[in-house]
Amino acid sequence: MARRTPKEHIELVPGAPFYHERLFIFERIRQFVWDIIFPFFPFVRDFLIAVGIVRHHVERQDYHIGYLAPGKTPEGLRAHLLREGFDADRIAWIDKEESIGLRRRVSFHYQYHLRLFSDGELRGHYELTPEASPFGHLLEWEFCEKKNEFTAFLDGWVA
């Protein structure tokens, strides 16, 4: 299946968490349900993978950004990204050798997703949020690179 490019969105408050966006009632209900599901989802995901109901066979998703800059640490990068508006991505796949996986929601519908691997490689993509479109997110319907935006988030942290 060919990937579609995300529709343009309006970022109401640049760099602000998604909840500054005005959500419609249906979106509020979906967010409420996900807030309840989030703490349990990693256990359910790992169980479904362990028993073979769901398969995740991608070692590393597309869109190489670069490598962690010399002298920079994963802990320092995590702290930097948290200051930039990233937070834990509790329902994401965990790729082989992934050491950090964070997301920055731009709106209820879209997010940046960044991963750091044990060898220092950084990969990231822009996609639908699972809250807005669980199947679209899983099937990567709207999935693209956005390397320039990641480079801005990672100013001084990527080589």
C-alpha positions in Angstrom: 0.0 0.0 0.0 1.4 3.4 -0.9 1.9 5.9 1.8 -0.1 9.1 1.7 1.5 12.4 2.7 -0.1 14.1 5.8 -2.5 16.9 5.1 -1.3 20.3 6.1 -2.4 21.3 9.6 -2.6 24.5 11.5 -0.4 24.6 14.6 -2.4 26.9 16.9 0.4 27.5 19.3 3.8 26.7 17.8 5.6 24.1 20.0 2.7 23.8 22.4 1.3 20.4 23.5 -1.7 19.3 21.4 -4.2 20.0 24.2 -4.1 23.7 23.4 -6.0 22.8 20.3 -9.8 23.2 20.4 -11.1 19.6 20.4 -14.5 18.6 19.2 -16.6 16.5 21.6 -15.9 13.2 19.7 -12.1 13.9 19.8 -12.4 14.6 23.6 -14.2 11.3 24.1 -11.5 9.5 22.1 -8.7 11.2 24.1 -10.5 10.2 27.3 -10.6 6.6 26.3 -7.0 6.6 25.3 -6.0 8.2 28.6 -7.6 5.1 30.3 -6.0 2.6 27.8 -2.4 4.1 27.8 -1.1 2.6 31.1 -2.2 -0.9 30.0 -1.3 -0.8 26.3 2.4 -1.7 26.5 1.5 -4.9 28.3 -1.2 -5.8 25.9 1.0 -5.0 22.9 3.9 -7.1 24.2 1.5 -10.0 25.0 0.0 -9.9 21.5 3.5 -10.0 20.0 4.6 -12.8 22.3 1.7 -15.1 21.4 2.0 -14.3 17.7 -1.3 -12.5 17.2 0.4 -9.3 16.1 3.8 -9.2 14.4 6.3 -6.4 14.3 9.1 -7.4 12.0 10.6 -4.0 11.1 14.0 -3.6 12.7 14.1 0.2 12.1 11.5 2.3 10.5 12.4 4.6 7.6 13.7 8.1 7.6 17.3 8.4 8.9 18.0 11.8 10.4 21.7 11.4 11.5 23.7 10.3 14.5 23.9 11.7 18.1 26.6 14.4 18.0 30.0 13.6 19.6 30.0 14.5 23.3 26.2 14.3 23.6 24.5 11.6 25.7 21.2 9.8 25.3 20.1 11.2 28.7 20.9 14.7 27.7 19.0 14.3 24.4 16.0 13.0 26.3 16.0 16.0 28.6 16.4 18.4 25.6 13.5 16.8 23.7 11.3 16.9 26.8 12.0 20.7 26.9 11.1 20.8 23.2 7.6 19.4 23.8 8.3 15.7 23.2 6.8 13.1 25.6 6.7 9.4 26.1 5.1 7.4 23.2 3.6 4.7 25.3 1.9 2.8 22.5 4.6 2.8 19.9 6.3 -0.2 18.5 9.7 -0.6 20.0 12.3 -1.2 17.3 15.3 -3.5 17.7 18.1 -1.7 19.6 15.9 1.4 20.3 17.0 3.2 23.4 14.7 6.3 23.3 11.3 6.7 21.6 9.5 10.0 22.0 6.8 11.9 20.2 5.7 15.5 19.9 2.0 15.9 19.2 1.3 18.9 17.0 -2.5 18.4 17.1 -4.9 15.8 18.0 -4.4 14.3 14.5 -0.6 14.5 13.9 2.7 13.9 15.7 6.4 13.8 15.2 8.0 10.5 16.3 11.7 10.3 17.1 13.8 7.2 17.9 17.4 7.0 19.1 19.1 3.6 18.7 22.0 2.0 20.7 24.5 2.8 18.0 23.5 6.6 18.2 21.4 6.6 15.0 18.4 8.9 15.0 15.3 8.2 12.9 12.1 10.1 12.8 8.8 10.5 11.0 5.6 12.6 10.9 2.4 10.6 11.2 -1.2 10.3 12.4 -1.6 10.0 16.1 -3.0 6.6 17.3 -5.6 8.6 19.3 -7.1 10.2 16.1 -6.7 7.2 13.8 -5.6 3.9 15.4 -5.8 2.0 12.1 -4.4 4.8 10.0 -1.5 5.0 12.4 -0.9 1.3 12.5 -1.0 1.1 8.7 1.1 4.2 8.2 -1.4 5.9 5.9 0.0 9.3 6.4 3.7 8.9 7.1 6.5 11.1 5.9 10.0 12.3 6.6 10.0 16.0 7.8 13.8 15.9 8.2 14.1 19.8 8.3 11.7 19.9 11.3 13.6 17.2 13.2 16.9 19.0 12.5 15.4 22.1 14.1 14.3 20.1 17.2 17.7 18.5 17.3 19.8 21.7 16.9 23.3 20.8 18.1 22.4 17.2 19.0 22.7 15.5 15.6 25.7 15.0 13.5 
